[in-house]
C-alpha cells in the first residue's frame, strides 16, 4: 500500500483533543516481562550547542512465583535484567555528532555525520542487523532516534528565551509541506493550515500525572530527573508482556517536557493494548487509547490500528510502515506499534527464566 485505506471522519464530528494522561503504573503480573525505556533530551551548552540524548532501557522478568530477576530478588543461578544505555549528541540539523552505547558496538560510529531523520533506520539496520534480529535493548533505544531528534526541540516551547526563535520559525513556515503526513495534519484540518500559514497551531498541552509507583521500586528502571534550570523533553515507553496461550500486551508511550517552574507537561501520550496468539506469535487483536495529543484531528489514527490484525509480531517494525500510511496513522502511534515487534523475544526470555525454576 502506498496510500491511506480509511476515510477520515468529518471535522464536525471530532471531539476536543484528548487530555487524560495516565497516572501511576500497573502492578507487574506473575509470569511477565516488563520492558521500559526513556530518552532524556537536554541542551548542556544552550540551544545553539546541540541536543544531548541520554537514554536507557531494561527488561525485567517477573516469574510465576512473583519474584523477579532484579539483583535483590534473583536466584543465584539466574541472569540479571537485560539493560542498555545510549548517549548521543546531535546538532541543530539532527546530524549525529557523538555516540556512546552500553553494550558497546564499534559499528555505530559509522552513524556519525549522518542525519537522525530520513534514511537513518536503513543505515542502522545495515550496521547492526544482528541487534535488530535479536530485538536487543540497544536496537530498541537506537530505533527511536528519528522521533526523538524530531520532537526534542519542542522542549523549548515553554521557555521565555526561545520565544523569538519560535516566532521566527512560524514566520518562515515549516520548510516542507506537512500536509497528509498523518491524521493530525489532514489536508482540511486547521493544524496544517495554521502551520503552513506561519501561525501558532495551538497545541493541546496537559499537566502530567506521576508514572512512578511508590509501592514497587522495580516498576521502572532508574531515570534521571530534569536539570531544573534548563529545558528537557523526555520520551518514555513501557511494554508489559503477560504470558499465556493468548499473550496480553499493555503498552504506554509518553512525551513530556518541563516548564521553568518545574511542572511536567504531556505533549503526546498513548496506551496500546494487544492480544497475541502464543502458538503462532501473530497479532489477534489490538486497540490504541489516545490519552494526550496536540490536536482534535490526531486521535482518528487510533481507529486504524486494526489494519495490523493477523500480522506476525516479529515483522511489525516494517509492516506498520507499510500498512498504516499517511492520514491512516500517527507518527508517534506508529512508533509505539513498532515497539511491540520484540514481544516474541521477551517471551523467550521469560521462558528461560521460568525453566530455571
N, C-alpha and C positions, 0 to 999 in steps of 0.2 A: 504493500500500500504506500502511495505517495501523497495522499490527500486525506483529510478527515472523513470519517464514515458517518458521523452523527450530526443531525440538525441541532442548531443552537436554540436554547429556549428564548422566548420573546423577552426583550428587555423589560417590558412592563410586568413580567411575571417574576422578576428577580427580587428576592428579599435583600435586606441590607447585608453588607459584608459580615461574615461570622466574627464573633468577639467572645469566644468561650474557651480560653486556654485551659489545658489540663492542670490539675492540682495534685501533687504527690505522684507516687509511682506504685503500680500494683504489686502485691506480695509475690515473691518468687514461688513458683509451683514446684513440688517434688517431681522429679523426672523431667527437668527442663534445662535449657541453656539460655542465658541472657547475654546478648551482645550489646555493648554500649560503646558509643564513640562521641568525641567532641572535637571541635575545631575552634580555637580562640584566635580572633583576628585583631591585632593591635598595630600601633604606629609608634615604635620607640623613639624615632627621630622626627616625629611630626608627619603631617600629611604628605609633604614633599619627599620624605625619606623612604617611602615604600612600606608595604604591609608585611608584618610578621605573622605567620600562621603557625601556631603551636597546637598539635593535635595528639590525641591518644585514644586507644581503643582496648577493650578487654572482652574476652569470652569467659563467662562464669558458669560452671556446671552446678546445678542443684540436684543431687542424687534422689532416688526414690525414697530413701530414708530421711530426707530433709537436710542432710549435710551437704557441704559444698566443697569445691576444690581450692578454696582460698587457703593461704598459708596457715591461718589459725584453725581451720577445720579439717583440712585434708588428711587422709590416712598417709602413713609413711611411704607406702608404695605408689602413691597417686601423683600424677603430674599436676603441676600448678596451673593456674589460669593462663591461657594464651593472652599475651599483651603485645602492643606495638606502640611506638611513638614516632612522631614526624615533626620536623621543624623546617619551615620553608620561608624564604624571603622573596617577595615579588615586587617589581617596580610599578609605577603608575599606569603602565600599559599592560599589566598582567603577565609580563615576562618573568620567568623564574630566574633568580639570581643566585640563590644558595639553597641547598637541600641536605638535611641530615635525617637518617632514619635508624630506628632500632626495632628489629634487627637491621643491620647494615646491608645494603645492596649497592655495590660499586656502580652497577649499570645505570642507576638512577641519575648519576651525574650528567649523563647524556641528555637529560631533560633541560639542563641549564641553557639559557639563551633562547629557549622556545616559549611560546605563549601557553597560558593556562586555560585557554578557551578552545577555539576551533582547532581540531587536529590533535589535541593533547591526548585524548584517550587512545587514539590509534597508535601514537608513539609509545605510550605507556604499555599497551598490550604487546607491542613488538619487543620491548626491552625486558619485560619480566612475565612472559606467558605462563611460566610455571606458577607464579604467585596468583595469577588470575584463575588458573585451573584448580588450584588448591583452595581458593576462597580465603586467602590469608587476611589477617587484620591489616597488614601493610598495604595490601591492594585495596582493601576497604577504605582506608584513610586517603590513599592517593587518588582513588577514583572520584572523590568528591571535589577535587581541585577546580574543575570548571565552575561549579556552582559557588564554591567558597570565594574564589577570586572575583566573581561577578558581583555577589551580594555584599561582600565585606565592606566596601567603602560607604555603604548606606549607614554604617555606624556613626558617621559624622553628621547625620541629618539633624540630630538634636543638640549639636554643639555650636555656640554662637560664632566661633571663629571661622566656621565653614559656611556660613550662610551666604556670603558673597560668592563663594565658589558655586554653590547650588543655583543661585540666581543666574550666574553666567552660563552654567550648563543648560539651564532651562531655556535661556535666550538662544543658545546655539542649536538646541534640539539634540536628540539622542545620537546623531551621527549615522544612524542606519534606520531603515524602516522596520518597526516592530510589529506592524500590522499582521495579525493572524498567526503569530508565533505560538500562542497559547490561548486558552479560553479567556483569560483576563484581558488580553489585547485583541479581542474580536473586532473585526473591521468597523462595526457600527456602534461600538461601545465608547463611553465617554473617556475612559482612561487613555486609550491610544490617541484619541483626538486631542486631548489636553497635552499629552507628552509630545506628539508630533507638532503641536502648535506652540511649543515652548512654554506651556503653562504648568503649574503645580498640579500633579494628578490627584492630590489629596488622599494619601494612603491612610488606610484604617490601621491604627496602632493601638495596642491594648496592653495595659499593665499585666505583668506576668504573675502567676502563682508559682510557688516554690515546687520543684520536682523532687528534691532530696527527700528521703524517707527516714525520719529520725529513729524509728524502731528497727531499721535494717541498715547498718553501716555498709553492707556489701551491695546495697541496691544499685549503686553506681560506682564506677571507678573514681579515683581521685581526680578532681577537676580544679584547676587554679581559678581564682576569682578575678574580677576586673581590676585594672590598675587604680581606679578611683579618680585620678586626676586627668584622665585621657579617655578617648572613646575605645570601646571594644564591642565587637559583634561576635556572638557565639552560635555555632551550629551544634545541635545535639541530636543524637539518634539512639533509640533503644529498640531492639528486636528480641522479643521473648518467643521462644520456640518450646512448646509443651508437647511431649511425646505421646503417642497413642496410635491406633490404627488410622485415625484421622488426626493428623498433627494440627495443633492450633497455634496460630501465629498472631501476636499482638505487637504492633509497632507504633512508635512515636517519633515524630520529626518536629523540631523547633528551631527557628532562627530568632534570636533576641539580641537586644542591644541595651546599653546603659546610658542614661542621661547624666548631665553634670551633677545632679543632686542624688545620684546613686540608685535611681529607680530602673528596674529591669522592665523592658517593654518588648512585647512579642511582635515580630514582623510577619512571620509565616509559621503556621503550625497545623499539622495533620495527625490524625490517628489512622492506622490501616489495620484491618482485621482480615485474616485469611484462614482457610482450611486446606490442608494438603493431604492427598492420599499417600499413606506411607509406602504402600506396595509399589506404586508407580512413580512417586515423587512428582505428581502433576497437581496443578492448582485446581482444587474442587470448587471453591467459592472465594470471593474477595469483595470487601467493601472499603470505602475511604470515608473518613469523617473529617471534613474541614472544620478546624477549630478557630483559627485566626488567619485571615487572608486580606490582601490590600484593598480589593475592590469587589463590589457586588457581582461583577462578571466572572470572578475567579472560580467559585465553587462548582460551576457547571461541569468541570472536568471530572469531579468525583464520581459522577454517574456513569462514566465510561470505563472504569477500571475492569468491568466485567468482560471487556474485549480480550482480557488475558486468561479467562477461564479455560482450563484444559491444557494450558501450556506447561511444559516441563520446567520446574523451578530453576534448574541449573542454566537455562537459556535466557532468563529474564533480563540480564544485563544488556543484551542486544535486542531481544524481542519486544521489550517495552518501547524502544525507539522505532521499531518497525510497525507496531500495531497501534500505538497511541500517538497520533500525528497532529501537529498544529493545534487548532482550536478544540480538538478532542481532549487535549491534555493540558497539564500544567508542568512547567519545568521542575518545580520543587516536588510535586507529587510523583512525577516520573522517576526522579532520583530516589524517592522513598520506596517506590515499587522495585526499582532495580536493586536496591539494597537487600531485598528478600532472596536474591539468587543463591545466597550461601546457606539457605536452610538445610539442604542435604548434607553440607559439610558439618554444620554444627550438630546435626542429628548423629552423624558418625562419631563425633567427639563424645556425645552423651553415651552412645553405645559402648565406647571404650571404657568410660568411667564406670558404667554400670557393671561391665564384665569383670572389672577388678574386684567388685564386691562379691 
